[in-house]
Structure formats: C-alpha cells, structure tokens
Amino acid sequence: MLGTSGLTNPLTNQMLEPLAILLLVMFAGAAVALQAFQVLHAFNNNASRPVPSTSARMLWQRYRTWAIIALLFASATLSGPLVIAVLCAFLCWQGGREYALLAEMPMVHRVALVLAGLITLLAVLLFGLTALLIAPVIAFFAWSLLALQPLKGEAESGKRFTFGVAGLWGYLYLGWLPAHLLALSMGKVPGLVLAVGLGVALSDVGAFCTGKLRGGPQLAPRLSPNKTWGGVLGNVLGAVLALVLTALALPGLQLWQRGVFALAIGLGSVWGDLLESLLKRQHGVKDAGELLPGFGGLLDRIDSLLLVAPLVYYLALLLIH
C-alpha cells in the first residue's frame, strides 16, 4: 500500500474545515459556471428567442444534482476510509445494476456482480494492495465457474460464455475499479481523493467549455460525435486547475508530480467517458439510467471517475515514496 495509517481520517482537524469549504465552493462554482455557459451559448445561437422552458428546467435539474454530488463526495472524502468504502459500495451497487440491465444479464449474474464488488471493498479495507492484486484472478475463476452453470430456458443455453464475459467485465468495471478510490484514501496522500473528485468535475466542465469555444477535429466521430480535440485540451486544463486548488491537501508533492497527476486526471476523464459511450452505443441507449435528474444514470456521471481513480492510485505508487 501507499503506507496506510489505519482507518482513521489522516487529514488534520486544522485542514478539515478549509478543505471542506474549498471542495463545496469549487463544486458549486463549477456547476454555476457550466450552467451559465450553457445559457449564454443557447442565447448566442437563438438570439431572437429566449431559452425554452424545458431547457431551463434541465439546467436547474443539473445544478441541483451537482450540489448533491458535491455534498456527498465532500462529506465522504473528509470522513475517512470507512465512509469512502460506503460511497464505493453504493457505486458498485447502483452502477452494477445499471450495467446489468444494459447487458441483459441473468439475475444470478447480477447478484454475483454486486456481491463481488462489495467483497472486494471489504478485502481492500482489511488487506490493502494485496486484495487489489488478487481480486481479478479470483474473479476470473469465479465467473468461469458461473458461466458453466446451466441457465433456464433453451434459448439462453448458448449465451453462457457471453454472460460470463459480461459479468467479469462488469465486475472489473464496477467492482474492482471503484475499490481503487478506497485504496487511494488509505494511502500516504489521502488528499489525492479530493484532487481526483474535483479534477474529474472540472475536467468535465473544461471539456464542455473549450469544446464549444475552440472545437477542432472530432475525437471519436463514430463513438461520440460531440467530443473534439479542443475538448480534450479543456479536460487537461480543468484537471490542472483542480491540482492548483487542492494544493493544501497535497503537501510535499513536487510541481512535476502535480503535473503528472493532472495529465492522468484529464486524459483519464476522456478515456472513461469514451469507454462508457462505447458501452451505451453497443446497447443502443442514450443514458445508462434515470437515477440523476438532468444527467441520466449513475454510470453517466462516474464513468470518468472509474478510470481516473486507478490511474492516480498506481501513479502514486510509482511517484510517491
């Protein structure tokens, strides 16, 4: 591990209040900036008429969703690994449900997916990095056995391998990857959890703003036509801003290390977003669910976080001694 210090909150009491205020203000500020930009962009494109009421309602729905996410993430981040574990358990449960519905997995595979994610989180709490390294191996053998079990109905008998692969992928995506956020909170620099959360949020805002203003060639026209290389620049700039704003939570990190983490957060956000776009396109849906008003499903909001958390965790293992 990165040098765990038990399950107590490693942030000092002196740092707790300013960090909480910083995170809440910046999440709220990012939400306001994003909505203001959307309104201005809509007015510029439709100068002769105001923004439709349905669009206005969507903006306020997104704003309220951002505010709730900010409150929950800030509370979990500043409460220590046990609360982070609860947050990750919710990500595994709800994200796993949305994924299982998309993949049309049988009930036994859905239950196995959620249980495997929760067990992995418990193992990380108890054994740290060792659990992260062993869990994928155990999961492979577990799902290979599950795939061999007969399914009800003759029509499903030829889908065992398909469901097995979908189940293993779902576990890695929504069980194993979220566990890295918990591991990160137990490391030498738990403030990286704060940087990851704010970095993903500001990266999203930066991508939207620079994508609209600068544009540029499409990044993946067949997969996600709205994404451009200008948006990728915004992803990185948003992550850089997050690392600057969370400097208080990252004592001892050198400037080049902060730069590497910012690059990982920015590019990882793009990577995660495209990966979820691939998943949705594969199953012909626009949103992964309807849990979050204005955004869609939980997967539609944590897709970047799922990739960024492990990237930052393993970079921390390499860069921080």
C-alpha positions as CSV (number, residue, x, y, z in Angstrom):
1,M,0.0,0.0,0.0
2,L,0.9,3.6,0.0
3,G,1.6,3.4,3.7
4,T,-1.8,3.1,5.4
5,S,-2.3,4.6,8.8
6,G,-5.3,2.5,10.0
7,L,-8.8,3.5,9.3
8,T,-8.7,6.9,10.9
9,N,-9.1,10.1,8.9
10,P,-5.5,11.1,8.1
11,L,-6.4,14.8,7.4
12,T,-5.7,17.0,10.4
13,N,-8.5,18.9,12.1
14,Q,-6.9,22.2,11.0
15,M,-7.1,21.1,7.4
16,L,-10.6,19.7,7.6
17,E,-12.7,22.9,7.6
18,P,-10.9,24.8,4.8
19,L,-10.7,21.7,2.6
20,A,-14.5,21.1,3.1
21,I,-15.3,24.7,2.2
22,L,-12.9,24.6,-0.8
23,L,-14.4,21.4,-2.2
24,L,-18.0,22.5,-1.7
25,V,-17.4,26.0,-3.2
26,M,-15.5,24.7,-6.2
27,F,-18.0,22.0,-7.0
28,A,-20.8,24.6,-6.7
29,G,-18.8,27.1,-8.7
30,A,-18.1,24.6,-11.4
31,A,-21.8,23.8,-11.6
32,V,-22.8,27.5,-11.8
33,A,-20.1,28.2,-14.5
34,L,-21.3,25.3,-16.6
35,Q,-24.9,26.3,-16.5
36,A,-24.1,29.9,-17.2
37,F,-22.0,28.9,-20.2
38,Q,-24.8,26.7,-21.5
39,V,-27.4,29.6,-21.1
40,L,-25.1,32.1,-22.8
41,H,-24.4,29.6,-25.6
42,A,-28.1,29.0,-26.1
43,F,-28.8,32.7,-26.3
44,N,-26.0,33.3,-28.8
45,N,-27.4,30.6,-31.0
46,N,-31.0,31.7,-30.6
47,A,-30.7,35.5,-30.1
48,S,-34.2,36.1,-31.4
49,R,-35.9,34.0,-28.7
50,P,-35.2,33.0,-25.0
51,V,-34.1,29.7,-23.8
52,P,-37.1,27.2,-23.9
53,S,-38.6,26.4,-20.5
54,T,-37.7,22.8,-20.9
55,S,-34.0,23.7,-21.3
56,A,-34.2,26.0,-18.3
57,R,-35.6,23.1,-16.2
58,M,-32.9,20.8,-17.4
59,L,-30.2,23.3,-16.3
60,W,-31.7,23.6,-12.8
61,Q,-32.0,19.9,-12.6
62,R,-28.3,19.5,-13.4
63,Y,-27.4,22.2,-10.9
64,R,-29.3,20.5,-8.1
65,T,-27.7,17.2,-9.0
66,W,-24.2,18.8,-8.9
67,A,-24.9,20.3,-5.5
68,I,-26.0,16.9,-4.0
69,I,-23.0,15.2,-5.5
70,A,-20.7,17.8,-4.1
71,L,-22.1,17.5,-0.6
72,L,-22.0,13.7,-0.6
73,F,-18.5,13.5,-2.1
74,A,-17.1,16.2,0.2
75,S,-18.6,14.5,3.3
76,A,-17.1,11.1,2.3
77,T,-13.7,12.5,1.4
78,L,-13.3,14.3,4.7
79,S,-14.6,11.5,6.9
80,G,-12.0,8.8,6.2
81,P,-11.8,5.4,4.5
82,L,-14.8,3.8,6.2
83,V,-17.2,6.4,4.7
84,I,-15.3,6.3,1.4
85,A,-16.0,2.5,1.5
86,V,-19.7,3.2,1.9
87,L,-19.7,5.5,-1.0
88,C,-17.8,3.0,-3.2
89,A,-20.3,0.3,-2.1
90,F,-23.1,2.5,-3.5
91,L,-21.2,3.0,-6.7
92,C,-20.8,-0.8,-7.0
93,W,-24.4,-1.5,-6.2
94,Q,-26.2,1.1,-8.4
95,G,-23.6,1.1,-11.1
96,G,-23.7,-2.7,-11.2
97,R,-27.5,-2.6,-11.5
98,E,-27.4,-0.2,-14.4
99,Y,-24.7,-2.2,-16.2
100,A,-26.5,-5.5,-15.7
101,L,-29.7,-4.1,-17.2
102,L,-27.8,-2.8,-20.2
103,A,-26.1,-6.2,-20.7
104,E,-29.4,-8.1,-20.0
105,M,-27.6,-10.3,-17.6
106,P,-29.5,-13.1,-15.7
107,M,-30.4,-12.5,-12.1
108,V,-27.7,-14.8,-10.7
109,H,-25.0,-12.9,-12.6
110,R,-26.4,-9.5,-11.4
111,V,-26.3,-10.7,-7.8
112,A,-22.8,-12.1,-8.2
113,L,-21.7,-8.8,-9.8
114,V,-22.8,-6.7,-6.8
115,L,-21.6,-9.2,-4.1
116,A,-18.2,-9.5,-5.7
117,G,-17.8,-5.7,-5.7
118,L,-18.8,-5.4,-2.0
119,I,-16.5,-8.3,-1.0
120,T,-13.6,-6.6,-2.9
121,L,-14.2,-3.4,-0.9
122,L,-14.1,-5.3,2.4
123,A,-10.9,-7.0,1.3
124,V,-9.2,-3.7,0.5
125,L,-10.1,-2.4,3.9
126,L,-8.5,-5.4,5.5
127,F,-5.6,-6.2,3.3
128,G,-5.0,-3.1,1.1
129,L,-3.0,-3.5,-2.1
130,T,-2.8,-7.3,-1.8
131,A,-6.6,-7.5,-2.2
132,L,-6.4,-5.4,-5.3
133,L,-3.8,-7.6,-6.9
134,I,-5.5,-10.9,-6.1
135,A,-9.2,-9.9,-6.7
136,P,-9.1,-10.0,-10.5
137,V,-7.6,-13.5,-10.5
138,I,-10.3,-14.8,-8.1
139,A,-13.0,-13.1,-10.1
140,F,-11.8,-14.8,-13.4
141,F,-12.1,-18.3,-11.9
142,A,-15.4,-17.4,-10.1
143,W,-17.1,-16.2,-13.3
144,S,-15.6,-19.1,-15.4
145,L,-17.4,-21.5,-13.0
146,L,-20.6,-19.4,-13.1
147,A,-20.5,-19.4,-16.9
148,L,-20.5,-23.2,-16.8
149,Q,-23.7,-23.4,-14.9
150,P,-26.9,-24.1,-16.9
151,L,-29.4,-21.3,-17.4
152,K,-33.1,-21.6,-17.5
153,G,-34.6,-21.8,-21.0
154,E,-33.2,-23.4,-24.1
155,A,-32.8,-20.0,-25.8
156,E,-30.3,-19.0,-23.2
157,S,-28.2,-22.1,-23.3
158,G,-25.9,-20.7,-25.9
159,K,-25.3,-17.5,-24.0
160,R,-23.3,-18.8,-21.1
161,F,-20.0,-17.6,-22.4
162,T,-21.4,-14.2,-23.3
163,F,-22.9,-13.7,-19.9
164,G,-19.7,-14.9,-18.3
165,V,-17.6,-12.4,-20.2
166,A,-20.1,-9.6,-19.5
167,G,-20.2,-10.5,-15.8
168,L,-16.4,-10.5,-15.5
169,W,-16.1,-7.2,-17.4
170,G,-18.8,-5.7,-15.2
171,Y,-17.0,-6.7,-12.0
172,L,-13.7,-5.2,-13.2
173,Y,-15.5,-2.0,-14.3
174,L,-17.9,-1.5,-11.3
175,G,-16.3,-3.6,-8.5
176,W,-12.6,-3.6,-8.9
177,L,-12.0,-0.1,-10.3
178,P,-14.1,1.7,-7.6
179,A,-12.1,-0.1,-5.0
180,H,-9.1,1.9,-6.0
181,L,-10.8,5.1,-4.7
182,L,-10.9,3.4,-1.3
183,A,-7.3,2.3,-1.6
184,L,-6.3,5.9,-2.5
185,S,-8.0,7.2,0.6
186,M,-5.9,4.8,2.7
187,G,-2.6,5.9,1.2
188,K,0.2,8.3,2.1
189,V,-1.6,11.2,0.3
190,P,-5.3,10.8,1.0
191,G,-5.8,14.3,-0.4
192,L,-5.5,12.8,-3.8
193,V,-9.1,11.6,-3.4
194,L,-10.0,15.3,-3.1
195,A,-8.0,16.1,-6.2
196,V,-9.5,13.2,-8.2
197,G,-13.1,14.2,-7.3
198,L,-12.6,17.9,-8.1
199,G,-10.3,17.1,-11.1
200,V,-13.0,14.9,-12.7
201,A,-15.6,17.6,-12.2
202,L,-13.5,20.5,-13.5
203,S,-12.2,18.3,-16.3
204,D,-15.8,17.8,-17.5
205,V,-16.6,21.5,-17.3
206,G,-13.4,22.4,-19.1
207,A,-14.1,19.9,-21.9
208,F,-17.5,21.3,-22.4
209,C,-16.4,24.9,-22.5
210,T,-13.3,24.6,-24.7
211,G,-15.1,22.1,-26.9
212,K,-17.8,24.7,-27.6
213,L,-15.4,27.7,-27.9
214,R,-12.4,26.1,-29.7
215,G,-13.9,23.0,-31.3
216,G,-11.4,21.3,-33.5
217,P,-11.3,17.9,-35.2
218,Q,-13.7,15.3,-33.8
219,L,-12.0,12.9,-31.3
220,A,-14.2,9.8,-32.0
221,P,-16.8,10.7,-34.6
222,R,-18.4,7.3,-34.7
223,L,-18.4,6.8,-31.0
224,S,-19.1,10.2,-29.6
225,P,-19.6,12.9,-32.3
226,N,-19.7,15.8,-29.9
227,K,-16.2,15.2,-28.5
228,T,-13.4,17.2,-30.1
229,W,-9.7,17.6,-29.6
230,G,-10.4,21.1,-28.3
231,G,-12.5,19.4,-25.6
232,V,-9.5,17.2,-24.6
233,L,-7.5,20.3,-24.0
234,G,-10.2,21.6,-21.7
235,N,-10.1,18.2,-19.9
236,V,-6.5,18.7,-19.1
237,L,-6.8,22.4,-18.2
238,G,-9.7,21.6,-15.8
239,A,-7.5,18.9,-14.1
240,V,-4.6,21.4,-13.8
241,L,-6.9,23.9,-12.1
242,A,-8.1,21.2,-9.7
243,L,-4.5,20.3,-8.7
244,V,-3.8,24.0,-8.1
245,L,-6.9,24.5,-5.9
246,T,-6.2,21.3,-3.9
247,A,-2.6,22.2,-3.2
248,L,-3.4,22.4,0.6
249,A,-4.4,18.8,0.6
250,L,-1.3,17.6,-1.2
251,P,1.6,18.7,0.9
252,G,5.1,17.6,-0.2
253,L,4.2,16.9,-3.8
254,Q,6.6,18.5,-6.3
255,L,5.5,20.5,-9.2
256,W,6.3,17.8,-11.8
257,Q,4.4,15.3,-9.8
258,R,1.3,17.5,-9.7
259,G,1.7,17.9,-13.5
260,V,1.7,14.1,-14.0
261,F,-1.4,13.7,-11.8
262,A,-3.2,16.5,-13.7
263,L,-2.4,14.9,-17.0
264,A,-3.6,11.5,-15.7
265,I,-6.9,13.0,-14.5
266,G,-7.5,15.0,-17.6
267,L,-6.8,12.2,-20.1
268,G,-8.3,9.5,-17.8
269,S,-11.5,11.5,-17.8
270,V,-11.7,11.4,-21.6
271,W,-10.8,7.7,-21.6
272,G,-13.6,6.9,-19.1
273,D,-16.2,9.0,-20.9
274,L,-15.4,7.3,-24.3
275,L,-15.5,3.8,-22.7
276,E,-19.0,4.4,-21.3
277,S,-20.1,5.9,-24.7
278,L,-18.9,2.6,-26.3
279,L,-21.0,0.6,-23.7
280,K,-24.1,2.7,-24.4
281,R,-23.7,2.6,-28.2
282,Q,-23.2,-1.2,-28.0
283,H,-26.6,-1.5,-26.4
284,G,-28.3,1.3,-28.3
285,V,-29.2,3.6,-25.4
286,K,-28.7,7.3,-24.7
287,D,-28.4,7.2,-20.9
288,A,-27.4,4.3,-18.6
289,G,-30.4,5.0,-16.3
290,E,-32.6,7.7,-14.8
291,L,-31.2,8.0,-11.2
292,L,-29.7,11.5,-11.6
293,P,-32.1,14.2,-12.9
294,G,-30.7,16.1,-15.8
295,F,-27.8,13.6,-16.4
296,G,-29.2,10.1,-16.6
297,G,-27.9,7.2,-14.8
298,L,-25.1,6.9,-12.2
299,L,-22.8,5.5,-14.8
300,D,-23.2,8.6,-16.9
301,R,-21.6,10.6,-14.0
302,I,-18.9,8.2,-12.7
303,D,-17.6,7.0,-16.0
304,S,-14.5,9.2,-15.8
305,L,-14.0,8.6,-12.0
306,L,-13.9,4.8,-12.6
307,L,-10.8,5.2,-14.8
308,V,-9.1,8.1,-13.1
309,A,-9.1,6.6,-9.6
310,P,-6.9,3.6,-10.5
311,L,-4.7,5.7,-12.8
312,V,-3.9,8.1,-10.0
313,Y,-3.5,5.3,-7.5
314,Y,-0.9,3.4,-9.4
315,L,0.9,6.6,-10.4
316,A,1.1,7.4,-6.7
317,L,2.7,4.0,-6.0
318,L,5.3,4.9,-8.6
319,L,5.9,8.5,-7.8
320,I,5.5,8.9,-4.1
321,H,8.0,7.3,-1.7
